[in-house]
Amino acid sequence: MRSIKNSNGEGTREMNGTRTVERLRVTGGDRQAVSHAGTHLLGELADRVGLTSAYSAAIPWAGERAFGHDRGRLLGQVAVMLAAGGRCVRDMAALRDQPDVFGDVASAPTIWRTFDKVDDTVLDALRTARARARAKV
């Protein structure tokens, strides 16, 4: 069996607010296994083509307190969850249960607050960001 560990070392995580997923290194010989490891590649692709950071820029921050979750990263994680077969916000638990792979995953209320900020202007910005990332690929 193979284990997947983050690139910073076994059992450690360094939170990076603009990455959809954690950087991983695959090694052999360990007894641990991670489910959804393949979906990690989708998040990595989103990060590398600039989609995550473009999504972050597309959703403006407005409020009295700073949010703890980057909105572009959050949307990227939702996309990864959907690609893995998830159907609702509650299914984000599958990512949340693997912090060494997906990092810190937002709670359901935070995800819903993010969705609430998506109006026509933000949706147009998200579509533009996606189009640019697709063109880059």
C-alpha atoms as a printed R data frame, in Angstrom:
    type eleno elety resid chain resno       x      y       z
1   ATOM     1    CA   MET     A     1   0.000  0.000   0.000
2   ATOM     2    CA   ARG     A     2   1.124  3.570  -0.564
3   ATOM     3    CA   SER     A     3   0.819  6.456   1.798
4   ATOM     4    CA   ILE     A     4   0.461 10.066   0.883
5   ATOM     5    CA   LYS     A     5   2.210 12.685   2.956
6   ATOM     6    CA   ASN     A     6   2.441 16.393   2.557
7   ATOM     7    CA   SER     A     7   5.722 17.784   1.207
8   ATOM     8    CA   ASN     A     8   6.573 19.463   4.506
9   ATOM     9    CA   GLY     A     9   6.985 16.110   6.266
10  ATOM    10    CA   GLU     A    10   4.906 13.431   7.838
11  ATOM    11    CA   GLY     A    11   2.157 14.676  10.110
12  ATOM    12    CA   THR     A    12   2.691 18.347   9.473
13  ATOM    13    CA   ARG     A    13   0.654 20.856   7.515
14  ATOM    14    CA   GLU     A    14   1.369 24.391   6.512
15  ATOM    15    CA   MET     A    15  -1.808 26.263   5.652
16  ATOM    16    CA   ASN     A    16  -1.650 28.158   2.407
17  ATOM    17    CA   GLY     A    17  -4.809 30.161   1.851
18  ATOM    18    CA   THR     A    18  -4.656 30.240  -1.917
19  ATOM    19    CA   ARG     A    19  -4.100 26.557  -2.687
20  ATOM    20    CA   THR     A    20  -7.086 24.273  -3.203
21  ATOM    21    CA   VAL     A    21  -5.167 21.254  -1.892
22  ATOM    22    CA   GLU     A    22  -1.981 20.534   0.016
23  ATOM    23    CA   ARG     A    23   1.216 19.592  -1.816
24  ATOM    24    CA   LEU     A    24   1.761 15.865  -1.545
25  ATOM    25    CA   ARG     A    25   4.519 13.342  -1.970
26  ATOM    26    CA   VAL     A    26   3.657  9.716  -2.655
27  ATOM    27    CA   THR     A    27   5.865  7.126  -0.958
28  ATOM    28    CA   GLY     A    28   5.755  3.349  -0.826
29  ATOM    29    CA   GLY     A    29   5.904  0.887   2.004
30  ATOM    30    CA   ASP     A    30   3.619  2.516   4.527
31  ATOM    31    CA   ARG     A    31   0.363  1.006   5.762
32  ATOM    32    CA   GLN     A    32  -1.713  4.185   5.495
33  ATOM    33    CA   ALA     A    33  -3.879  4.953   2.508
34  ATOM    34    CA   VAL     A    34  -5.862  8.010   1.570
35  ATOM    35    CA   SER     A    35  -9.194  7.934  -0.191
36  ATOM    36    CA   HIS     A    36  -9.867 10.542  -2.872
37  ATOM    37    CA   ALA     A    37  -6.152 10.891  -3.636
38  ATOM    38    CA   GLY     A    38  -6.924 11.084  -7.363
39  ATOM    39    CA   THR     A    39  -9.243 14.028  -6.887
40  ATOM    40    CA   HIS     A    40  -6.314 15.845  -5.345
41  ATOM    41    CA   LEU     A    41  -4.934 16.231  -8.876
42  ATOM    42    CA   LEU     A    42  -7.949 18.328  -9.875
43  ATOM    43    CA   GLY     A    43  -7.209 20.796  -7.112
44  ATOM    44    CA   GLU     A    44  -3.536 20.845  -8.048
45  ATOM    45    CA   LEU     A    45  -4.456 21.582 -11.670
46  ATOM    46    CA   ALA     A    46  -6.765 24.425 -10.608
47  ATOM    47    CA   ASP     A    47  -3.928 25.928  -8.588
48  ATOM    48    CA   ARG     A    48  -1.320 25.581 -11.333
49  ATOM    49    CA   VAL     A    49  -3.434 27.179 -14.078
50  ATOM    50    CA   GLY     A    50  -4.363 30.103 -11.834
51  ATOM    51    CA   LEU     A    51  -8.032 29.262 -11.398
52  ATOM    52    CA   THR     A    52  -7.935 29.248  -7.597
53  ATOM    53    CA   SER     A    53  -6.293 32.667  -7.324
54  ATOM    54    CA   ALA     A    54  -8.573 34.094 -10.039
55  ATOM    55    CA   TYR     A    55 -11.618 32.823  -8.145
56  ATOM    56    CA   SER     A    56 -10.219 34.468  -5.009
57  ATOM    57    CA   ALA     A    57 -10.039 37.796  -6.814
58  ATOM    58    CA   ALA     A    58 -13.549 37.374  -8.249
59  ATOM    59    CA   ILE     A    59 -15.326 37.242  -4.893
60  ATOM    60    CA   PRO     A    60 -14.948 40.544  -3.053
61  ATOM    61    CA   TRP     A    61 -14.598 40.544   0.689
62  ATOM    62    CA   ALA     A    62 -17.148 42.624   2.516
63  ATOM    63    CA   GLY     A    63 -17.812 42.440   6.197
64  ATOM    64    CA   GLU     A    64 -16.741 43.471   9.639
65  ATOM    65    CA   ARG     A    65 -14.347 40.615  10.254
66  ATOM    66    CA   ALA     A    66 -11.768 38.972   8.056
67  ATOM    67    CA   PHE     A    67 -12.786 35.549   6.867
68  ATOM    68    CA   GLY     A    68 -10.631 32.552   7.696
69  ATOM    69    CA   HIS     A    69 -11.066 30.745   4.393
70  ATOM    70    CA   ASP     A    70  -9.947 32.070   1.046
71  ATOM    71    CA   ARG     A    71 -13.038 32.063  -1.167
72  ATOM    72    CA   GLY     A    72 -11.213 30.869  -4.292
73  ATOM    73    CA   ARG     A    73  -9.733 27.961  -2.382
74  ATOM    74    CA   LEU     A    74 -13.147 27.179  -0.928
75  ATOM    75    CA   LEU     A    75 -14.769 27.120  -4.387
76  ATOM    76    CA   GLY     A    76 -11.952 24.924  -5.674
77  ATOM    77    CA   GLN     A    77 -12.528 22.486  -2.836
78  ATOM    78    CA   VAL     A    78 -16.260 22.411  -3.596
79  ATOM    79    CA   ALA     A    79 -15.429 21.601  -7.230
80  ATOM    80    CA   VAL     A    80 -13.125 18.781  -6.102
81  ATOM    81    CA   MET     A    81 -15.894 17.421  -3.857
82  ATOM    82    CA   LEU     A    82 -18.379 17.468  -6.743
83  ATOM    83    CA   ALA     A    83 -15.897 15.752  -9.071
84  ATOM    84    CA   ALA     A    84 -15.414 13.040  -6.429
85  ATOM    85    CA   GLY     A    85 -19.146 12.320  -6.530
86  ATOM    86    CA   GLY     A    86 -20.375 14.609  -3.772
87  ATOM    87    CA   ARG     A    87 -23.838 16.030  -4.208
88  ATOM    88    CA   CYS     A    88 -24.319 18.564  -1.426
89  ATOM    89    CA   VAL     A    89 -22.421 20.814   0.974
90  ATOM    90    CA   ARG     A    90 -22.618 18.122   3.642
91  ATOM    91    CA   ASP     A    91 -20.412 15.932   1.413
92  ATOM    92    CA   MET     A    92 -17.494 18.304   2.050
93  ATOM    93    CA   ALA     A    93 -16.907 16.142   5.137
94  ATOM    94    CA   ALA     A    94 -15.052 13.677   2.887
95  ATOM    95    CA   LEU     A    95 -12.429 16.359   2.224
96  ATOM    96    CA   ARG     A    96 -12.537 17.750   5.744
97  ATOM    97    CA   ASP     A    97 -11.699 14.299   7.137
98  ATOM    98    CA   GLN     A    98  -8.387 14.280   5.221
99  ATOM    99    CA   PRO     A    99  -6.611 17.494   6.270
100 ATOM   100    CA   ASP     A   100  -3.163 16.266   5.213
101 ATOM   101    CA   VAL     A   101  -4.479 16.014   1.652
102 ATOM   102    CA   PHE     A   102  -6.999 18.846   1.374
103 ATOM   103    CA   GLY     A   103  -5.905 21.168   4.158
104 ATOM   104    CA   ASP     A   104  -8.375 23.157   6.176
105 ATOM   105    CA   VAL     A   105 -11.846 22.792   4.644
106 ATOM   106    CA   ALA     A   106 -14.539 25.339   5.446
107 ATOM   107    CA   SER     A   107 -17.626 24.528   7.455
108 ATOM   108    CA   ALA     A   108 -21.032 24.271   5.816
109 ATOM   109    CA   PRO     A   109 -22.125 27.726   7.071
110 ATOM   110    CA   THR     A   110 -18.977 29.315   5.608
111 ATOM   111    CA   ILE     A   111 -19.599 27.611   2.281
112 ATOM   112    CA   TRP     A   112 -23.209 28.831   2.240
113 ATOM   113    CA   ARG     A   113 -22.096 32.391   3.094
114 ATOM   114    CA   THR     A   114 -19.719 32.239   0.123
115 ATOM   115    CA   PHE     A   115 -22.487 31.040  -2.184
116 ATOM   116    CA   ASP     A   116 -24.650 33.887  -0.889
117 ATOM   117    CA   LYS     A   117 -22.049 36.418  -2.126
118 ATOM   118    CA   VAL     A   118 -22.291 35.136  -5.707
119 ATOM   119    CA   ASP     A   119 -24.465 37.632  -7.548
120 ATOM   120    CA   ASP     A   120 -24.555 38.307 -11.299
121 ATOM   121    CA   THR     A   121 -21.383 40.427 -11.202
122 ATOM   122    CA   VAL     A   122 -19.431 37.832  -9.235
123 ATOM   123    CA   LEU     A   123 -20.771 35.042 -11.438
124 ATOM   124    CA   ASP     A   124 -19.522 36.876 -14.528
125 ATOM   125    CA   ALA     A   125 -16.090 37.276 -12.898
126 ATOM   126    CA   LEU     A   126 -16.015 33.567 -12.023
127 ATOM   127    CA   ARG     A   127 -16.914 32.664 -15.598
128 ATOM   128    CA   THR     A   128 -14.163 34.934 -16.919
129 ATOM   129    CA   ALA     A   129 -11.659 33.340 -14.543
130 ATOM   130    CA   ARG     A   130 -12.684 29.886 -15.683
131 ATOM   131    CA   ALA     A   131 -12.409 30.868 -19.351
132 ATOM   132    CA   ARG     A   132  -8.881 32.215 -18.816
133 ATOM   133    CA   ALA     A   133  -7.818 29.052 -17.007
134 ATOM   134    CA   ARG     A   134  -9.269 26.878 -19.781
135 ATOM   135    CA   ALA     A   135  -7.433 28.938 -22.401
136 ATOM   136    CA   LYS     A   136  -4.195 28.494 -20.466
137 ATOM   137    CA   VAL     A   137  -4.657 24.715 -20.369
